[in-house]
């Protein structure tokens, strides 16, 4: 394996591990709750999963920027620009399906039901979902 492939391969492996971990935590939450929020004791589980998702999204962006910076450095050091762009392309193509699979499980968390209907639980869950859409490292409350 040539040295120029190491940055992209490393970024792909790290991103794959992050996507797998996020998806497994979402699946675990859905399995544990049956996809239903029944009481206040379920909300910390939901919050934990949302926080993980938000943190891993920021880490993924950081890895992408770091990969870009490393490839830029390698281009300055003599690596072909086309080769560097190819590495970015491979990173994007390989991690895109992983992200879509993760989004599928995150959508299941977003679609959880409140049973029996409880306005307090619904308000808290709705607030979590609204904050999940915002660029944050974790939920504030």
C-alpha positions as CSV (number, residue, x, y, z in Angstrom):
1,X,0.0,0.0,0.0
2,X,1.4,3.4,-0.9
3,X,1.7,6.1,1.7
4,X,-0.7,8.5,0.0
5,X,-3.6,6.1,0.6
6,X,-3.1,6.0,4.4
7,X,-4.9,9.3,5.2
8,X,-8.1,8.4,3.3
9,X,-8.1,4.8,4.5
10,X,-7.6,5.9,8.1
11,X,-10.4,8.4,7.8
12,X,-12.7,5.8,6.3
13,X,-12.0,3.3,9.1
14,X,-12.6,5.9,11.8
15,X,-15.8,7.2,10.1
16,X,-17.0,3.6,9.7
17,X,-16.5,2.9,13.4
18,X,-18.3,6.1,14.3
19,X,-21.3,5.3,12.0
20,X,-21.5,1.7,13.3
21,X,-21.4,2.8,16.9
22,X,-24.1,5.5,16.4
23,X,-26.3,3.0,14.5
24,X,-25.9,0.4,17.1
25,X,-26.8,2.8,19.9
26,X,-29.9,3.9,18.0
27,X,-30.9,0.3,17.4
28,X,-30.3,-0.5,21.1
29,X,-32.6,2.4,22.2
30,X,-35.4,1.3,19.9
31,X,-35.1,-2.3,21.0
32,X,-34.9,-1.3,24.7
33,X,-38.0,1.0,24.5
34,X,-39.9,-0.8,21.8
35,X,-39.9,2.5,19.9
36,X,-42.2,4.0,22.6
37,X,-41.5,6.5,25.3
38,X,-43.6,5.4,28.3
39,X,-42.2,7.5,31.2
40,X,-39.7,10.0,32.3
41,X,-37.2,7.1,32.7
42,X,-37.1,6.7,28.9
43,X,-36.1,10.3,28.3
44,X,-32.5,10.0,29.5
45,X,-32.0,7.1,27.1
46,X,-33.3,9.2,24.2
47,X,-31.2,12.2,25.3
48,X,-28.0,10.1,25.5
49,X,-28.6,8.7,22.0
50,X,-29.2,12.2,20.6
51,X,-26.1,13.6,22.4
52,X,-24.0,10.8,20.9
53,X,-25.4,11.5,17.4
54,X,-24.6,15.2,17.7
55,X,-21.1,14.6,19.0
56,X,-20.2,12.0,16.3
57,X,-21.5,14.4,13.6
58,X,-19.1,17.1,14.8
59,X,-16.3,14.5,15.0
60,X,-17.1,13.4,11.4
61,X,-16.8,17.0,10.2
62,X,-13.5,17.3,12.0
63,X,-12.2,14.1,10.4
64,X,-13.3,15.4,7.0
65,X,-11.5,18.7,7.5
66,X,-8.4,17.0,8.9
67,X,-8.4,14.7,5.9
68,X,-8.7,17.7,3.6
69,X,-5.8,19.4,5.4
70,X,-3.6,16.3,5.2
71,X,-4.3,15.9,1.5
72,X,-3.6,19.6,0.9
73,X,-0.2,19.2,2.7
74,X,0.6,16.1,0.6
75,X,-0.3,18.0,-2.6
76,X,2.1,20.7,-1.5
77,X,4.7,18.0,-0.8
78,X,4.4,16.6,-4.3
79,X,1.3,14.4,-4.4
80,X,-0.8,14.7,-7.6
81,X,-3.8,16.9,-7.1
82,X,-5.9,14.3,-9.0
83,X,-4.8,11.6,-6.6
84,X,-5.7,13.8,-3.6
85,X,-9.2,14.5,-5.1
86,X,-9.6,10.8,-5.8
87,X,-8.9,10.1,-2.1
88,X,-11.5,12.6,-1.1
89,X,-13.9,11.1,-3.6
90,X,-13.4,7.6,-2.3
91,X,-13.8,8.8,1.3
92,X,-17.2,10.5,0.3
93,X,-18.4,7.5,-1.7
94,X,-17.6,4.9,1.0
95,X,-18.9,6.9,3.9
96,X,-22.1,8.1,2.2
97,X,-24.0,4.8,2.5
98,X,-22.8,4.5,6.1
99,X,-24.3,7.9,6.9
100,X,-27.6,7.0,5.1
101,X,-27.9,3.8,7.2
102,X,-27.2,5.7,10.3
103,X,-29.8,8.3,9.3
104,X,-32.4,5.5,8.9
105,X,-31.9,4.5,12.6
106,X,-31.9,8.1,13.7
107,X,-35.2,8.6,12.0
108,X,-36.6,5.8,14.0
109,X,-35.6,7.7,17.2
110,X,-37.2,10.8,15.7
111,X,-40.5,8.9,15.2
112,X,-40.8,7.4,18.6
113,X,-44.3,7.6,20.1
114,X,-45.4,8.7,23.5
115,X,-47.7,6.2,25.2
116,X,-49.9,6.9,27.0
117,X,-50.1,10.5,25.7
118,X,-48.4,12.8,28.2
119,X,-48.1,16.5,27.4
120,X,-45.0,16.8,29.6
121,X,-43.2,13.9,28.0
122,X,-44.3,15.2,24.5
123,X,-43.0,18.7,25.2
124,X,-39.6,17.4,26.4
125,X,-39.3,15.0,23.5
126,X,-40.3,17.7,21.0
127,X,-37.7,20.0,22.6
128,X,-35.0,17.3,22.2
129,X,-35.9,16.9,18.6
130,X,-35.9,20.6,17.9
131,X,-32.5,21.0,19.5
132,X,-31.2,17.9,17.6
133,X,-31.6,19.9,14.4
134,X,-29.4,22.7,15.7
135,X,-25.6,22.6,15.4
136,X,-24.6,21.7,19.0
137,X,-22.2,19.4,20.7
138,X,-25.0,18.1,23.0
139,X,-28.5,18.9,24.3
140,X,-28.4,21.8,26.8
141,X,-31.0,20.4,29.2
